[in-house]
Amino acid sequence: MTSPDTAQAADSPAGRYAAYRARTAANGPALLDFRTLYDFELDAFQIEACRALEGGSGVLVAAPTGSGKTVVGEFAVHLALTGGTKCFYTTPIKALSNQKYADLVRRYGPEKVGLLTGDNSVNGEAPIVVMTTEVLRNMLYAQSPTLAGLAFVVMDEVHYLADRFRGAVWEEVIIHVPDSVRIVALSATVSNAEEFGEWLHEVRGDTAVIVDEHRPVPLFQHMLVGTRLYDLFVDTGKGKDRQARLNPQLTRMAVEEVRRAKVNQGRRTGRRRAPRPQRFRPPARPDVIERLDRAGLLPAITFIFSRAGCDAAVLQCLHAGIRLTSKEEAEEIRAHVELRTSDISPEDLRILGYGDFLEALQRGVAAHHAGMLPTFKEIVEELFTRGLIKAVFATETLALGINMPARTVVIEKLDKWNGEAHVDLTPGEYTQLTGRAGRRGIDVEGHAVVVWGPSVEPASVAGLAGTRTYPLNSSFRPSYNMAVNLVGAVGIERARTLLEESFAQFQADRAVVGLARQVRKNEEALEGYAKAAECHLGDFMEYAAMRRRLSDREAELSRERSSARRAEAAKSLEHLRPGDVILVPSGRRSGLAVVLDPGVGRRSDGPAPLVLTVNRSVQRLSIQDFPRAVEPVDRIRIPKSFSPRNPQDRRDLASTLRNKVPDDVRERRRTRGDAAADDAEIARLRADLRAHPVHGCDKREDHARWAERYHRLDRETEQLRRRVEGRSQVIARTFDRVCAVLQQLGYLDGDDVTAEGRRLGRIYNELDLLTAESLRAGLWDKLDHAELAACVSALVYESRQPDDAAPPRTPTGPSQDALAAMVRLWGELEAVERDNRVSFLREPDLGFAWTAYRWAKGDELDEVLLESDLTAGDFVRAVKQLLDLLGQVVDAAPENSHLRKTARRAMDAMRRGVVAYTSVG
């Protein structure tokens, strides 16, 4: 008779797997069965990883994009199904989860495969479940019963743990998954795979590290100079002495192209002065595509680091008459697109530019970027994978894991805008982008093409192409949500121990020697900067510090007065009359304009004047167009017969406006008043500056540049010193500070999580603490569903607008008061964080509040998009993020409360139209 303990052990994941191993020992290894599922021979690294996994080890596989490392993850699926256990297959993004789910359903059938993302819940208790990594993290904290029987977790694209926004989730999962579960980590090629593997071995036990840098489809590197294609490398030597070096012909041709772009100084054009040097023009995008087509290098993905650039490239190809498809292919494309968009209303399709989208697809050309409607992106991916689309212009987001390889990858520039500055591509980014080139089983070789320009050095391209790996660095740090969930599960002391096991701490302990060396180098550089900043008239460092204090005070005063200016602006608009000439100070409509209708009383949020600009455009403005008070600079007479709809009337009045207004209006407006003139502190600082001995130095600005360099480097060096000092227990120390904040606010009581803390534990959001505090303060209790949507949007949305942009429009009434209260609450929480030496919470962003409000109210898509200046893709993504947080509000709000019902109603109201057309976030 079997004892209860024995039966329980046999029914555990480890017990079931042991029984399976016993069966396969008699019937043959599982790998032999698995290999029959593929119509190609497995590579050596795939076989090695599968054998390690079958032998009871966890595995880390680091291999290039397109090398087939997902085969190892699929083997874990095979082991789970054959052994009667479960396997969770995690991916970093919903699009990958949907893609992998479809792949596994085709192989194993829908009854054995489930899908769990923020948008979908399909067959969640199946033996194989595909999910985003966040879903698994949440299940672990909630101790979900779905975890029962789990034997394998596949973590696809595990190098995402370096992501500074979401990377911590990967480490949380690796640390907290039960010891009986084996991890299958699949990563792009990284230079420190062994280091990452050592950490996995430390926290997960036996882990095999398999690194393979061989591409199954060889990649050839090229540069396009004009319309001529050159190999980047050439082979020299023979036999063992054979090696690749930079193509000297390419270097010469690049130099010649620069010379050709300049004017021949000996040629006369009939004018006395020589013509200006011609500006280099890169080859037109249609010409590049046609050149690749002639060389047999399509299909191709061209990476353009701007959404507008991708859309413009498609239009350029359309205007150039490019057609890369046959008549039969075009008909197949149309049928597929019409089927996939059949649920979208004709009116929405018109607003979304469906006609141009379909026309480009039928010609074999498409864009792919985050600003597109998700359904449109899916269509592009599907048609490209089927070989029907031959040229895709994409932003770098396409390189983040979607299975969409091409024969050729084209890179237009080697720098991109990162939101703050233009920065050069890193070797890792170059490797990710070019990794898309070469389709296994279709192409015998892949091709990477860099478009040459005067700022592109062939040697730099060779350096990027020759560096195949990049380091994997942790971005892990404790969050408020993580802290309450951990303390609730294991207590504070055990939680500290678990966090000390993070990869971040593992790397911190090893990095201290390099940090100390960098501090010493910085200190030597600081001495040089200080020497260069010396002034014979006095202490320039003292003077530079005074300049910084003045700059800081001016910025502080500007912030203090911004709200006052908005109130003054609204009041000034009420006094406008028809015929007043005004200067619109900011935004797309900035410049001279004449008031046609003051628009008082048209909107609840203030006057909305109708104006005619000097460019003959009639626009209805709002308070957002006036960050400061506006005063008429002149008046002109508006004819009684004037009609805003008549082009001739608009042209005549605009001409009168240009001729009547004095030329010095802009100068007078620019020099009008100094906002800081009446501030005593600023006046004192300015006087002190002028009185300082070095103020009169003729090399003052040269000294200032060296002093600013000193200041920046000194600040960086101080941060490095603190990192060196805090190298031991750095993660645990941060955790202690997080817990101190939570203790102070009443979310923790010693080792106990309070009721408010349990509410916080159900909120997985960057602004988790501010969300929980807003709930606790009852800021949203009396709002209707649209007002709630507007307020909650401020916790998920982040504007792409510059910091000095005009204040965003917000709904009036209760939601405006609630938003103001949320901003005040953030300020109070920031003070608490500052006292405890942490900084996790950003200020709520009100940039989507008005859009969310209107969409929840039921406004039409064209009206919402027109006023928001958002693309359809950005709009859908923002709404889906808002829906996700509203769902968390439903979970966190008290049972049967008005707020819970309101949040559900908001979700129902917003899940319509383009938001409901696709399940991909």
N, C-alpha and C positions, 0 to 999 in steps of 0.2 A: 504494500500500500504506500502511495506517495504522501509524504507529510505536507501539511499546509505551507510550510516555509519553502519546501522544494517546489511545490506547485507554483507558488508566487514567483520564485526565482525563475522558473521555466517560462513564466508568462511575461517576464520583463523583456525590454528590448534586447539586453545583453543575452538573456537566456534564449530568446527566439533566434537571435543571430548565431549563437553557439550551436543550436540544433540545425540551423541551415548549413553551417560549416561542416557539421558531421555528415549531412546528406550529400553535399557537394564533394566531400572527400571520397565518397564511394562512387558518385556518378560523374565526376570530372569537375574541374574548376569553373566557377561562374564566368570567368573571363572568356573561356572557349565558347560558351553560349552567347555571350554578349557580342563577340566579334562577328557572329553571323548576322547581326542586325544591320551591318554596314556593307555597302558594295565597294569598299576600298580597304586596303590594308592599314591597320593602325601603325602610327609612327612609334619609334622606340620610346620616346618620352611618355606617350600615352599608355603604352603597355607597362612601363615601369611604375607610373602613378597608379594604374588600376591594380597592379599586383600588390603594391604597398597598401592600398585601401582594402583589398580583399584579405590581406594578411593582418588586419586589425589596426593599422596606423591611420592617423589623420594625414592629409596631404596638402602641401602648398605647391601649386603649379604656376610658374612664371614663364610665359611664352608670348611671342609676338601676336598682334592682332591677325586673325585669320588662320592661325596655326592649328586650330582644332582642339583647344584645351577644354572646351565645353563637353567633349567626349568623356572626360574624366568625371564631370558632374553627372552626365547621363548614366555612367556606370554606377554611381551611388544610387540613382533612381532604380536601376536594374537590381542591385543588391537588396534594396528595401522591398521591392515587389516580390522578389523570389524568396526572401527570408521572412515575409509576413510582418514587416515593420513599416515605419513611416520615413519619408524623406521630405524635407522642406527645401525648396529651391528658391533662394532669395536673389533679387536683382536690385540695382540702385534706382531705377526709374520705372514708372508704370508702363511705359511703352515697351520696355524689354520684358516685363512680366507678361504682358499680353502676348508678345511674340513667342516667348518660351512656352507659355500655356498652350498656344495653338500647335506648336511643334510636338509637345508631349501628348496632346489629345490625338493628333494624327497617328502617333505610334502606338499608344496604349488604350485609347478609347476614352470617352468623356466620363465614364463611371469611375475610373481610377485616378483622375486628375482633377484638382481643384484650383481655384484662383482667389486670392485675397489681396485686394489693393484698396486704396481709399475710396475708389469708385465702385468696385465690384466685389461681390461675395458669392462665389460659385462653388458648390460642393466642398465646403471647407473642411469636412471630416474625411475626405478621401485620403488614401495612403500616400499620394503624391500631391503636394500643394505648392503652387508657385505664388510668391508674395514679394512685396517690397521689404527691404530690410527693416524699415520702421515698424511694419506690421508685426514682424517676429519680435522685435524689441518690446513692443507693447504687450504682446502675449506673455513674454517672460515675466514682466513686472506684474501682470494681472494673474499669473500662475494659471493660465488658461487650461482647462481640461483637454483641449485639442493637442497639447504637448504629449499626452500619454501615448506611449509606443514609438516615440520619435527616436530614430537611430542615426540619421544622417542629416546634416545641414550643409547645403552647397551655397557658398557665398561667391556669386559671380561678380567680376569686376571689383575685387576686394581692395584694389588700390584706391578706391573711393574714400578709404578711411583718411586719406590726406586732405579731403575736402574740408575747408575751414568752417563751413556751415553745417554739414551733415555727417562729417567723418566720425564723430564720436559714436554714432549709432553702431557702426561696425565693431568697434572695440567693446561696446556694451554687450553686444550679442556674443562675441567670442568669449568674454569673461563669464557671462552668466548662463550660457547654455549648459545643461547638466553634463557632468563628467562622462556619462555613459554614451553621449552623442559624439560622433566623429565629425570633425569639420573638414570640408573639402573647399579650400580657398583657391580661387582662380584669379590670377593677376596678369596684367600686362608686364612686359619685361622691365624689371626695376634693377637698379645697380646694387641694392642692398637686400636682395631676396634672402640671403643666408641669415642676415640680422633679423629680418622679420620671422624667418623660420625658427630661429633660436627662441624668440619670444613665444611663438606658438607652442614650441616644445615645452617651455617653462610653464605656461598657463593651461595647456591642453594635454600634456603628456606626449607620447611618441608621435612625432610628426615628420613625415618624409618631405624633403625639399627637392623638387624636380625643376631645374632651370633649363630651358631650351631656347637658344637664340637663333636657331635655324628657321628661316621662312620656307614653308613648303612651296611657295611660288616666289622665285627670285625677283628682287626689286632692282630695277635699273633707274639711275638718277640722271636727269637731263636739265638743261636750261634752254629756254626759248629766248633768243636774241632777235628782236624784230619778228620775222616769221620763219627764222631758221632755227632748227632744233639741233642742239649739240649734246653729246654725251658729257656728263660732268666729270667722269673719271675715265682714264685710259690705262690699259695694262702695259707695264714695262718689264723687261727681263724675261727669262724663260725658266721653266721648271721650278725648282725650289726658290729661285731668286725672283720669281714673278710677283709683282705687286701693283696695286692701283694707285695712280696719282692724279692730281688735278690736270684736266685737259689743257695743255698750253695754248692750243688753238682757240679754245673758248676765251681764255684770258685776252689773247690778242684781238679777237673779234669784239669783245666787250669794249676794249679801249678804242677800237676803230668806230664802233657805233656812237660813242661819245663824241669823237672827232667829227663824225658825219652829221651829228645833230647841231653842230655849230655852223655859223655862216662862213663861207669861204671869203676870207678878208680881201683877197685879190680881185673879187668880182664886183663890178659896179652895177648899180641898178638905175642909174640916171639921176640919183640924188647925191648930194655932196657927202652926207653922213652915211656911214656903213649901216646896213640894216641891223636890227637887234638880233642877237643869237636866238636861233629857234629853240623853243622849249621841247624837251624830249617828250614824245608821245608814245606810250606803250601800245602794243598791237591791240586793235579793237577786239573785244571778246568774241564777236562772230568770226573774225579772222582766225582766232586761236582755235575755236571749235572746228572750223573747216580744215585748218592745218592738221589737227589731230585726226580728223576723219580721213584725210588723204593718206596719213601714215598708218591707218588701221589701229588707232589707239583709243577709239571709243568702245564702250561707254566710259565717260569721264565725270568725275566730281571736281568742280572748281571751287576752292575755298576762298570766300570773300568775307572779310571780317566786318561786315555791316549788312544789316537786313535790307536797307535801301539799295545797297550795291547789288545784292542778289536779285531783287525785283527789277532793277534797272537793266541788269545783264539779260534777263529774259526778254524784256521789251526790245533791247537792242537786237537780239537774235530774231525776234518777230519782224522788226522793221527791215532787217537785212534780208528777209525772205528765206531764212534757213529752214530746211525741211530734212529731217534725219530719219523719217519713217516712210514705209511703203503705204499704199492705199489700204491694204488689208490690216496693217498694224494700226493705222489711224482709226479704222472702224472698230477694231478690238479695244482700243483705248477708250473711244467714246462710249462703247457699251459698258465697259467696266466703271467708268466715271459716273455714268447715268444711274447705274445700279447702286453705287456706293452713296450717291447724293439724293436718292429718291425720297428720303425722309425730310429733306430740307425744303422749305417753302420756296417757290419761285422768287418771291420778294426778297427773302434773305439771300438767295443765290445772287440776285442782281446786286445787292449791297456789297457782297463779298467779292465782286469782280469775277464771277464764275465764267463769263464769256471768254475773257482773256486767258484765264487759267486753263480752260478746256482747249482753246486754240493752241496754246503753247504745248500742252501735253500731246495733242495730236501731231504736232511737228517734232516731238521727241525731246522737248526742252522743258525744264521746270526749275523753280526755286525751292529751297527747303530751309526754313528758319523758324525760330520760336514765335515770330509774329504772325505766322499763318494759323488759320483754323486747324485744330488737330485732325479733323477728318481729311482736309486737303493734304496735310503732311503724310497721313497714312496712305492716301492714294498714290502720292509720289513714291513712297517707299515700296509699295506693292508693285507698281508698274516698272520701277527701276529694277527690282529684284527679278521680274519676269523678262527683262531685257527689252522692254518696249520704250522706255525712256533712255535716251542716249547721252544727254548732257544735263547735269544738275549743278546749279549754283547754290552753294550752301555756306552757312556760318559754321564755326568750329564745333557747335553743339552736336552736329551729325557724327562727329568722331567719337562720341562718348558711349558707344556700345551697340547702337542699332545695327542689325545685320544688313548692311547695304554696301557691299564691296563693289569696286569698279575695276576696269582694266587700267585706268590712268587716274592719277590725282594731280590737279594743277593748283599751285599756290601762287597767288598774285603778288603778295607782299610778305616780307619777313618781319613785319611789326604789326601790332594791333592796338586798338584803344581799349584799355582795361577799366574804363570808367573814370580814371583820374589822369592818365597820361598815356602817350604812345610808348609801348614797351616792345622789345624784341622777342620773337618767338624763342622759347627754350628748346633744347634738344628733345626733351620729353614731349612737348607739344608738336614739334615737327614729326617725331616718330609716330605719335597718335594719328596725325593727319595722313601721313603717307602710308600708314599701315592699312588703309582702305584699298590700296592698289594691289590688284592681283586676285582673281577669283579662283579659289581652289576647285579643281575639277573642270574648270572652263578655260582659264588662261594658263599658258606655259610660263608667262612672265608678267610682272607688273611694272608700271612706269610711274615715276614721280617727276613732275615738270615744274620748275620754278621759273616764273616770268621775269626776265632780266629788266632792270632799270638802273639809272645812273647811281642810285644809292645802294645797289645790291652788289656786293663783292663776291665773285665766284668762290674765293677762298672761304668766305663766311658760310656759304651754302654747303661747301664741302665739309666744313666743321660740323654743321648741324647734321648732315647726312651720315657722317662718320661716327657720331655719338648715338649709339642705339639704345642707351638705357638712361634712366633718371632715378633719383632716390625716392624712397617712400618714407615720408615723414608724418608722424602722428599729429593730429589737430585736436586731440582729446582734451576735454576739460569737464568737470562736473557741472551739471545744471541744477536748477531748483527742482524741476520735476524728477530728475534722476535721484537727487538727494532724498526726497520724501519717499520715493518708491523703495530705494535701497534700505533706508532706515526702517521703514515699515516691514521689510522682508527679513532683515538680518540684524538690525540694531546698528548703532553708530560705529562701535569699534570694529565689528566685522566688515562694515561697509568701507571703512578706511583701509582695511587690509586688502579688500577686493580691488579698490581703486589704485592701490600701490602696485597692482599686477598689470596695470595698463601698459600699452606699448609706448605711450608718451613718457612714463616714468622710466621704462627700460632704456629709451633713447636718451633721456635726460642724464641718467647716471653715466652713460658712455660719452656723452658730448662735452662734459665739463672741461676736459683737457683742451679741446679745440676752442671752447669759449674763452678760457683763460688766455690762450695764445692770441685770440682776436682782441681781447682787452688790451694786452700789451702793445699790439700793433696800432690800435686806435690811440693809445696814450702817446705814442711816438708821433703820430700824425697830428695830434692836438698841439703838441709843442711847436710843430712847424706852422700850423695855422695861426697860433698866437703870435709867433714871431712875425709872420707876414702881415698881421693886423696892427702891429705896433705903429704908433704915430709920435713924431717928435714933439708935438704940441701937448700931449697928455695921455691919459689912460683911455684908450679907445674901447676896451672891453666894457668899462663902466658906461661909456657913452652908448654903446650898442645895447646894453641892458635897459637903459632909459628909453631908447627907441622901441624896444619890444614892449615895455610897460605902456607906452603911449599907444602903440598899435592895439594892444589887448584892451585898453580902456575905450578906444574908439569903436572896436567891434562890440564891446559890451553895451556901449551907449546906443549903437545902431540897433541891437536886438531889443533894448528897452523901448525904443521909440517906434519900432515897426508897427506895433498894434495901434499906437496913437495915430500914426500916419494913415492907417487904414480907415479909422473913424473919421479923420479929417477929409480923406478922399471921398468917402460916401456923402459927407455933408456938402462938400464943394460941388458934387455932381447935381445936387438938388437945385443949385442956383443957375445952372446953364440955361440958355435960351436959344431958339433956332437962329442960326447965323453966327453964333460964337465960334471963333477959330481957336482950337485947342491943340496942344501937343500931347499925343498919347505916349506916355513915357516908356512903356516896356511891352514885351510880347511880340507876337507875329504882326500886330497891327500898329506898331509904334510909328510915330511920325506925325506930320501935320494933318488935321482933319477939320471939317466944318460940321457943326451940329445941325442935323435936320429935324430931330425930334428929341427932346430931353429924356423921354422915356420914364418920367416919374410915375410911380405907382404900377408899372407893368409887372414887376417881380417883387416877391416878398423879401428878397435879400438886398434890395436897394435899387436905385435908378439904373436904367439900361439904355443909355442914349444911342440913337441911330445917327451914324455919321457917314460922311463922304470923305475918303482919303484923297491925297494928291495923286494917287494911282488910279483914281476913278472907281474905286471899290466902295460899295455901300455895305456897312457892317453894323450889326447891333452889338455894342460893347457891354461889358459888365464891370462890377466893382473890381474884379480880378485884374483888369487891364490897367488899374490905377493904384500902384503901390504907394502913391503920395497924392496930396491934394492937387487939383488941377485948376488953373485960372485961365480965362480967355486971354489970348495974346493979341486979338484983334476981332473985328466983326466985318462980315460981308453980307450983302443983301441977297436973299434967296428969292428968285422970281416966283410969283404966285403960280405960274404954270409949270413949275419944276416937278418932274416925276422921277422918282428913284429908279424906275424900270426903263426909262428912256436913255439909251446909250449917248445920244447927242446932248441931252440935258446934263448927264453926268460929266461928259467931256468939257462942256462949256463952264460948268461951275468949278470943276477941278482946275481949269485954266485960270479962272478968276482968282481962285485960292492961291495958286502959285505966284501970280503977278502982284497980288495985293499985299501979301504978308512980307514984312521986311526981311532982308537977308540975315540980319543979326539975331533973329528970334532964337535960333538954336543956341547961339553963344550966350544970350541973356538967360536962357533957361538953364544952361549948363552951370553958369557961375552964380546962379541965384542962391544966396544964403549958404551958410556952412552949418550943418546940423549939430556940429560939435562946438560951435563958436562960444556958446553960452555955458559950457560945462567947465566948472572951476578947476577940476582935476586935470582935464585936458589942457586948459590954458596954462596951468602951472607947469605941467610936463613940457609943453612947447617952449615956455620961457626958459626952463632949466636947460633944455637942449640947446637953444640959441646962445645961452650964456656959457656953455661948456667950452673949454679951450680948443677941443679938436673940431668944433663945429665949423671953424673957418679954414680947415685944412683943404687945400686944392685936390688932395687925393682921398678925400673923405669917403666917396662911394667905393673906391677900390678897397680901402680898409674895411668898409662895411660888408663887402662880399666875403672877405676872409673871415670876418667875425661871425657872419651868418653860418658859414661852413663850420666854424668852430662850435657854434651853438648846436647845430644839428648833430654833429658827430659826438659832442659831449653828451647830448641827450641819449643817443643810441648807446654810447659806452656805459652810461649809468644803468640803462636797462640790462646790458650784458652783465654788469657787476652784480645786479640783483639776481640775475639768473644763476650766476656762479654761486652766490651766497645761498640761494635756495635750492641747490641741486638735489639735496636729499629730502625726500618726502614732499616734493613740490606739489604733487597732485593731492595728497592727503591734506596739506596745508590749505590749499584752495578749497577743498571739501569742508574743512573746519570753518572757514570764513563763510561759505555758503550756508552751513548749518547755523552759524551765529545770526545771519540775516533771518533765517526761518524761525529761530528761537525768539528773536526780538519781535517778530511780527505774529507769533502765535501759531505757526504751522507745525512746529515741533515742541514737545514738552519732554526734554531729556531724550530718552530712547523711544518715546511714544510719539506717534503721529496723531495730531488732533483731527477733528472732523474737517476743519478747514484744510489741513494738510492732505487729507484723503481726496478732497475736491481738487487740490492742486495736482495730485498724482494722476488725475484723469485728463490733464491738459498738456498736450505735447505740441508746444509752440515756442518760437523764439522768445516771445514776450509772455511766457507762461505765468510768471509771478504777477505781472500787471493785469493779465486776464483774470486770475484768481482774486486779486484785490478789487477789481471792478465788480466782480460777482458779489464779493463780500460786502462792498459798500452799497450795493443795490442801485448802481448807476443806471442799469438798463431795465429795471423792474417795471417802469411805467411807459416804456416805449412801445410803439407799434412795430410790426414786422419790418417795414422799410427803414424805420429809424434805427432799429437794432442792427440791420445789415450795414447801414452806414457807419455805425460806431465800431462794430466788430471788424470791419474792413481795415480800420486804422492799425490793427494789431497784426495783420498779415501782409499788407501792401507795402512796397518800397518803391518810391518814385525814381524814374530815370532822369528827372529834371535837375538842373543845377541848384545849389543851395540858395542862390540869390534870385530864383524865379519868383514870380508873383505868387502870393498866398493862394492856395487852392480854394475853390468854391465848396461850401458845405451846406447841407440843408439847414433851414432855420427852425426855430422852435425847440422842443425838448431834446432832439438829437444834437443840436448845436451846444446846448448846455451840457449834455452828457459828454460830448467830445472835449469840451473845455475842462470838465472835471477830470477826464482821463489824463489829459496833459498835465494838470496840476498834480494828480496822483503819481504820474511818472516822475515828476520833479521831487516829490517826497520820497519815493522809493530810491531815486538816484542818490539822495542825501544819505539814506540808510546804507546803500551800497558803498558810498564813499567812506562812511565811518568804519565799515568793515573791510575796506581795501579790496573790493571786487567791482567789476563793471561789466554787467551782462546785458542790461536793458537799454535798447535804443528808444528814442522818442517816437511816440505814435505818429504814423504818416497819414495825413488826412487827404492825400492826393486821389484816393479812389472813393471817398465817402459819397460825393454827389452822384457819381456813376452808379455805385451800388444801390443807392437810394432810388434812383430813377428806374433801374432794372427791376428792383423788388416791387416797385409801384406798378410795373407792367408797361413801361414805355417801349416804343418800338426800337429795334436794333439800330436802324440808320440814325435816329435822333441821338441815341446814347453814344454811338461811336463818333459821330460828328462833333459833339460837344466835348468828348473826353480826349480826343486826339490819340486814342489807343488803336492799335491794330486788332483785328479779330482774335488772333492768337493770344496776344497779351490780355485782352479782355476775358477770354474764356479761362485762361490760366488763373487770372486774379479771382474770378468768380469761384472756380473750383477750390482754390486755397481758402476762400472765405467760407464755402460750404463745408469744408473739412473742419474748420474751427467752430462753425455753428453747430456741427454734429457733436463736437466736444463740449460745447456749452450745454447742449441737451443732456449729455451724460452727467455733467457736473452740477447742473441746476437742481434744486430740490424737487422731489417727486410731486407731480400734479401742480407745479407752480405755474403762475402766469408766464414767467420767463421761458420755461421749457416749452410751453405751447406756442409762444411767440417765435422762438427759435425754429421750431418745426415748420411754422407757417412761413417764415422767411426762406427756409430751405426749399419748400414747395414752390414758392413764388419765383425763386431764382433759377430753379432747375427746369428751364424751358428753352425753346428755340435753339440757338447755336450751342448753348451750354449742354443741352440734352442730346445733341446729335452724336456725340462721341464719348466713349468711356475712357479715353486716353487723356491724362492730365498734362 
